[in-house]
């Protein structure tokens, strides 16, 4: 089976642009290209839309009428899922960590605007969030709904298929531009993006070195094993005659800072630099930490920054204030 044979909904405007960032590159002493998954699709874009094209097609195939997904209060995946459900006429239930704020801002404001039902689970971890989503899904079934439950980030083997295709998209764009990229940087948290990229690279037999930059501590005890499992599950779905092992999956844990959702000084400076040299905006939760890693490292050739989106979080005061304050 090839990727084009998998059921898929067209939610994103693909391919997303690949753009040179000359002023930013000059500032850090490198040739930098930006893959713009922050533009051009529903829900104000982001990398999650690529995954949703596959997982929501599967949901329709199973007769689902309600999508349940877990995430943090400012989850990009939750916001993208809420937008996709609005377009497709599906009910969306978000199971989010933390307590309900006095008023919604950032991604949470968009969740509400898109019509999602938001359930706050309190100060719990990823495992507890998943358990709560299962409980709510059972309640929905008892009430006559047909729910389809997604993990954090829509990061399932099927979701990872979206980024196996994304790798091929980037490969073709680099070839057309005549760019021999040395490395590829992107934020990695729930594992689906990294799994798909890793699979695409193994299928190709090479390409830019992957620099997956963790934005949070591991969401499962063995994150490398988890990502490897997602990649191998995607390979099976795609009919790809390859298999990854843990050695194929590297995750850089050196830029998390004090924890998930806590901006780092380096991330804030990188966000400011990109904004003031290119007019491109990153967020301090995910993409800003990956951008900080790119800035901090030495580069012997062209480097690509995969912008996974998420700038909407800047409109939550705790993040916006951190980026603009001195």
QUIRASUL-V604435 format. One record per backbone hydrogen bond with DSSP energy under -0.5 kcal/mol. CO is the residue of the C=O (numbers start at 1). NH is the residue of the N-H. Records with the same first field share a line. If there is no record, write none. Layout:
BEGIN
CO: NH + NH
END
This chain:
BEGIN
2: 5
3: 6
9: 11
11: 42
12: 14
17: 19 + 36
19: 34
21: 25
22: 26
23: 27
24: 28
25: 29 + 30
30: 32
31: 303
32: 21
33: 305
34: 19 + 36
35: 37 + 307
36: 39
37: 46
40: 13
41: 44 + 45
42: 45
46: 49
47: 50 + 51
48: 52
49: 53
50: 54
51: 54 + 55
52: 56
53: 9
54: 58
55: 59
56: 60
57: 61
58: 62
59: 64
60: 63
65: 91
66: 148
67: 93
68: 150
69: 95
70: 153
71: 97
72: 75
75: 79
76: 80
77: 81
78: 82
79: 83
80: 84
81: 85
82: 86
83: 87
84: 88
85: 89 + 90
91: 67
92: 117
93: 69
94: 96 + 119
95: 71
96: 121
98: 122
105: 108 + 109
106: 110
107: 111
108: 112
109: 113
110: 114
111: 116
112: 115
116: 118
117: 94 + 119
118: 120
119: 96
122: 98 + 124
125: 129
126: 130
127: 131
128: 132
129: 133
130: 134
131: 135
132: 136
133: 137
134: 138
135: 139
136: 140
137: 141
138: 142
139: 143
140: 145
141: 144
146: 65 + 66
148: 68
150: 70
151: 154
152: 155
154: 156
156: 160
157: 161
158: 161 + 162
159: 162 + 163
160: 163 + 164
161: 165
162: 166
163: 167
164: 168
165: 169
166: 170
167: 171
168: 172
169: 173
170: 174
171: 175
172: 176
173: 177
174: 178 + 179
175: 178
178: 180
179: 181
182: 209
183: 304
184: 211
185: 306
186: 213
188: 215
191: 195
192: 196
193: 197
194: 198
195: 199
196: 200
197: 201
198: 202
199: 203
200: 204
201: 205 + 206
209: 184
210: 212
211: 186 + 213
212: 214 + 252
213: 188
215: 261
221: 223
222: 226
223: 227
224: 228
225: 229
226: 230
227: 231
228: 232
229: 233
230: 234
231: 235
232: 236
233: 237
234: 238
235: 239 + 240
236: 239
240: 242
245: 248
246: 249
248: 250
251: 253
252: 214
253: 256
256: 259
259: 262
261: 263
264: 268
265: 269
266: 270
267: 271
268: 272
269: 273
270: 274
271: 275
272: 276
273: 277
274: 278 + 279 + 280
275: 279
283: 288
286: 289 + 290
287: 291
288: 292
289: 293
290: 294
291: 295
292: 296
293: 297
302: 182 + 183
303: 33
304: 185 + 306
305: 35 + 307
306: 308
307: 37
308: 47
310: 313
311: 314
312: 315
313: 316
315: 106 + 317
316: 319 + 320
317: 321
319: 323
320: 324
321: 325
END
